[in-house]
Amino acid sequence: MDTNLPVSAQPRVVIVGCGFGGLRLAKELADAPVQVVVVDRNNYHNFQPLLYQVATGALEADSIAYPVRKIFAGQKNFFFRMADVKGVNSAANTLQTSIGDIKYDYLVVATGSLTNFFGIESIEKNAMQIKSIPNALNLRSYIFQNFEQALLATDPEHKQALLNIVVVGGGPTGVEISGSLAEMRNHVLPKDYPELDLKKMQIFLVEAGPALLGPMSKASQGDAKRYLDELGVKVMLNTGIKRYEEGKAYYSDTEYIPTENMVWAAGVNGAALPGVAESSVTRNKRITVNQWNRVEGETNIFAIGDVANMVTEEMPKGLPMLAPVAQQQAAHLAKNLQRIMRNEAPQDFKYFDKGVMAIVSRNKAVVDIKNIHFKGFLGWLSWLFIHLILLVGFRNRVVALVDWAFSYVSSGQALRLIIRPFNKRDVKDDKGKRAAEQAAATPEYNPTPSAVQTAPVV
Ligand SMILES: Cc1cc2nc3c(=O)[nH]c(=O)nc-3n(C[C@H](O)[C@H](O)[C@H](O)COP(=O)(O)OP(=O)(O)OC[C@H]3O[C@@H](n4cnc5c(N)ncnc54)[C@H](O)[C@@H]3O)c2cc1C
């Protein structure tokens, strides 16, 4: 297949991934003397921090996604190809994709991350994940399908399993989704399902570490736990889920929580591409880069965002997998690429930490900016404001604002439709294979990485 990309006299910068990093980089190169080619398997940019709101029916999927071509309309040096990237041939400077090979002068890998199931096959097969819009829509459908099933169930343990929800991973995603589900249970479901005894429905948040929101301040950790307790979420710390089968989430060899609804938010791996210098790929599939985001062992290949493992003195385990890291690296790399093309020395990247935040429920969020901690209504307002301005597209901001305002006054999520029923049997057979590959890459189950996902403050 021919990718039909125009031949240009200018160097071609190929960016794989139009997430937070790829999008920002392509924009920053708008006036640079280069041809910019972005390749993504989706034709939209996805605002991942709000995925949990799609999963719990608070926002429409359309309001957290934006078409790539619309974002770049008018940018003359920009070309987009929707394709799955299979690998890199660095000797030939080509990218192997589902639509054919693409030549590059400079390659930037901005592929983000993938859910890490720590090689536990039963969990990968049976749990729901929340990394993409289809994941979030599946989760929404699946939970509501199970409530419909609960109405019909006669076996008490099965009924309980259909109602119970287990969220694994006490990072911001786990905290946000369990808080949101608890609100739904407390305010929305009793009206929709008067025949169900929803007092029996339990929401568990299971975290392997000793605290929720690992990288946040002790004050934020404590406040988030207290908010969840108040909402009736059962927080289980120092607990790991070992396997999940036949509606049973085992946290020891014999003890289990009956549940047909498990959300796995316990960790992520980098989405490294095959063919990039193998010595640079870490155990959790991130690509080690230097302070200019250049991949170790390569000359014209760079990596930014979640997939890039940039170690600094302050962060010896690598910069966190956060949207602001991806965006700041992108903006910095845009300048460095132009310096490199002018034969000037590139400059080192410095991460500016603007703070972190996590929302628990209506009027309740926790925020840490440097040593300042605030929470409650002020934290919640800050969270809403920041996420609103970070959403791409005016329409999306308006729709999100209207949906949030409606939920606020009505105390209920509006979108409880099962439009595309989800069947676990649809889960692909290669899941077991991928779990085994991950097992080889990840030596032990220590799912604290979830805790690095926190919200940008500015
Ligand atoms: C549920 C959830 C909540 C989060 N909440 C927050 C938060 O509150 N605050 C925060 O700062 N961060 C949060 N994060 C993390 C944040 O989303 C990431 O740090 C950020 O998206 C990283 O940007 P990126 O550009 O590296 O990758 P991404 O934004 O993940 O983009 C990667 C892109 O690459 C494409 N891609 C990947 N592989 C291929 C391939 N082989 N071929 C073609 N295309 C490919 C994908 O389709 C995607 O568009 C959250 C993440 C999740 C999953």
The ligand as an ORCA input file, in Angstrom:
! r2SCAN-3c Opt
* xyz 0 1
  C      -7.984      6.903     33.089
  C      -6.795      7.822     33.066
  C      -6.823      8.993     33.799
  C      -5.722      9.852     33.783
  N      -5.802     10.997     34.509
  C      -4.773     11.878     34.448
  C      -4.859     13.110     35.112
  O      -5.840     13.398     35.792
  N      -3.813     13.979     34.977
  C      -2.699     13.681     34.232
  O      -1.785     14.509     34.142
  N      -2.609     12.515     33.608
  C      -3.600     11.615     33.679
  N      -3.513     10.428     33.017
  C      -2.273     10.136     32.291
  C      -2.237     10.907     30.979
  O      -3.402     10.646     30.252
  C      -1.003     10.474     30.226
  O       0.126     10.810     31.005
  C      -0.924     11.165     28.887
  O      -2.007     10.788     28.084
  C       0.385     10.803     28.197
  O       0.430     11.403     26.948
  P       1.171     10.697     25.751
  O       1.160     11.651     24.629
  O       2.463     10.145     26.206
  O       0.274      9.412     25.393
  P      -1.269      9.297     25.083
  O      -1.997     10.524     25.422
  O      -1.694      8.020     25.710
  O      -1.320      9.123     23.505
  C      -0.776      8.024     22.847
  C      -1.357      7.984     21.434
  O      -0.612      7.042     20.679
  C      -1.495      6.253     19.897
  N      -0.821      4.977     19.685
  C      -0.244      4.195     20.630
  N       0.343      3.128     20.057
  C       0.140      3.257     18.731
  C       0.509      2.448     17.617
  N       1.236      1.348     17.742
  N       0.099      2.846     16.384
  C      -0.611      3.986     16.233
  N      -0.974      4.775     17.250
  C      -0.603      4.417     18.480
  C      -2.753      6.148     20.746
  O      -3.887      5.877     19.937
  C      -2.802      7.541     21.383
  O      -3.553      8.450     20.611
  C      -4.582      9.541     33.010
  C      -4.573      8.368     32.257
  C      -5.658      7.516     32.288
  C      -5.635      6.257     31.468
*
